[in-house]
Every structure is written in C-alpha cells, then in structure tokens.
Amino acid sequence: MKKYIFALSLVFFFILSLNSFSIEIYNGYLKIDSYIGLVNDDGIERKLFAPYKIFNKNDELVRESGYHFDRPHTVELEEGEYKIVYFSFEFGKKELNCKVENHKTTICTLN
C-alpha cells in the first residue's frame, strides 16, 4: 500500500511539474507596404498593393500574397529574420530583408 501511495504521489508531482514548464514562442508583426498606385474599381478609386512572398532564414516560403486593395497587410510571424521577394516594375525581381522582433511591428516598404 505504501508503494502504491508513493508511486501515485510521484505521478501527481510529475503532472504538476509539467504544467510549470512551457515553451514560449516570441511573435512580432511585419507590416508590408507594397503600394503601387490607385485603380478604378467600378467607379471607386482604391489603393492597389503588389504581391509578395515571405521566406524564412532557411529560404522556406512562410507566407504569400497576391494583389490586394485598400491597406498594407500586417502579418504575425515568429521572431527572426525574413526575406521578402517581390516584383518592381522599374527593377524587376527584388529582395528585402526584414527583422521581426517580439511584440513589435516592423514596417517594410517595398518600392
């Protein structure tokens, strides 16, 4: 009986200690301003933003956006270094490196 109580108390202690350990993931925000001009959308003038792709430090695609209207995208990402790949009418394919910090918003302007 004493062995049973001892084993049960060890299991209980182990379960309680698991709750005290947590893995924190630090996230921040990346605001991507890819404004390319105004367009007429059925009589309404709207801001047009260009497409882009976001890659992590291992060159793995993390996010992708097509053309979008009205305001820049703000995406939540894990803290770290990212590369944004986009197309510039003036220069062709371009890349921009941006750093995301915990609980901060980094603004990247693509031009």
C-alpha positions in Angstrom: 0.0 0.0 0.0 2.8 2.4 0.9 4.5 1.7 -2.5 1.2 2.5 -4.3 0.8 5.8 -2.4 4.4 6.7 -3.1 4.0 5.9 -6.9 0.8 7.9 -7.0 2.4 10.9 -5.4 5.3 10.7 -7.9 2.9 10.7 -10.8 1.0 13.6 -9.3 4.2 15.6 -8.7 5.3 14.8 -12.3 2.0 16.1 -13.7 2.2 19.3 -11.6 5.8 19.9 -12.7 4.8 19.6 -16.4 2.4 22.4 -16.0 5.1 24.7 -14.8 7.2 24.1 -17.9 6.1 25.9 -21.0 7.6 26.7 -24.4 7.3 30.3 -25.3 7.2 31.4 -28.9 8.0 35.0 -29.4 6.0 36.7 -32.1 6.0 40.1 -33.7 4.4 41.8 -36.7 5.5 42.7 -40.2 3.6 45.4 -41.9 4.3 45.2 -45.6 3.7 48.3 -47.6 3.7 47.3 -51.3 1.7 50.3 -52.6 1.9 50.6 -56.4 -0.9 53.1 -57.2 -4.6 53.9 -57.5 -7.0 51.9 -59.6 -10.6 52.4 -60.5 -12.8 49.6 -59.2 -16.4 50.0 -60.5 -16.3 53.8 -60.0 -14.4 53.7 -56.7 -10.8 54.7 -56.5 -8.8 52.2 -54.5 -5.2 51.8 -53.4 -3.5 48.8 -55.0 -0.8 46.8 -53.3 1.5 44.4 -55.1 2.0 40.7 -54.4 5.0 39.4 -52.4 6.4 36.3 -50.8 8.0 35.9 -47.4 10.8 33.4 -46.8 12.4 32.4 -43.5 16.2 32.2 -42.9 16.2 28.7 -44.4 14.7 30.0 -47.7 11.4 28.2 -46.9 8.2 30.0 -48.1 6.3 31.3 -45.0 3.6 33.5 -46.5 2.5 34.6 -49.9 0.2 37.4 -51.0 -1.5 38.3 -54.3 -2.6 41.8 -55.3 -4.7 43.4 -52.7 -6.6 46.6 -52.1 -7.0 49.5 -49.6 -4.3 49.0 -47.0 -1.0 47.2 -46.4 -1.0 43.7 -44.9 0.2 43.2 -41.4 1.2 39.6 -40.7 2.2 37.9 -37.4 5.4 35.9 -37.6 7.8 34.3 -35.2 10.7 36.4 -34.1 13.5 36.2 -36.6 15.0 37.3 -39.9 12.9 37.2 -43.1 13.3 37.9 -46.8 10.6 39.5 -48.8 10.7 38.8 -52.6 8.6 41.0 -54.8 8.5 42.4 -58.4 9.3 46.0 -59.1 8.2 47.5 -62.5 11.3 49.5 -62.5 13.9 46.9 -61.5 12.3 43.5 -61.9 12.6 40.9 -59.1 13.8 42.4 -55.8 14.5 41.2 -52.3 14.3 43.0 -49.0 15.5 41.6 -45.6 13.4 42.4 -42.6 13.7 41.5 -38.9 10.7 40.6 -36.7 11.1 41.4 -33.0 9.0 40.2 -30.1 5.8 42.3 -29.6 6.9 44.9 -32.1 5.7 45.9 -35.6 8.4 46.2 -38.3 7.4 48.2 -41.4 8.9 47.1 -44.7 8.2 49.4 -47.6 8.6 47.7 -51.0 9.5 50.2 -53.7 
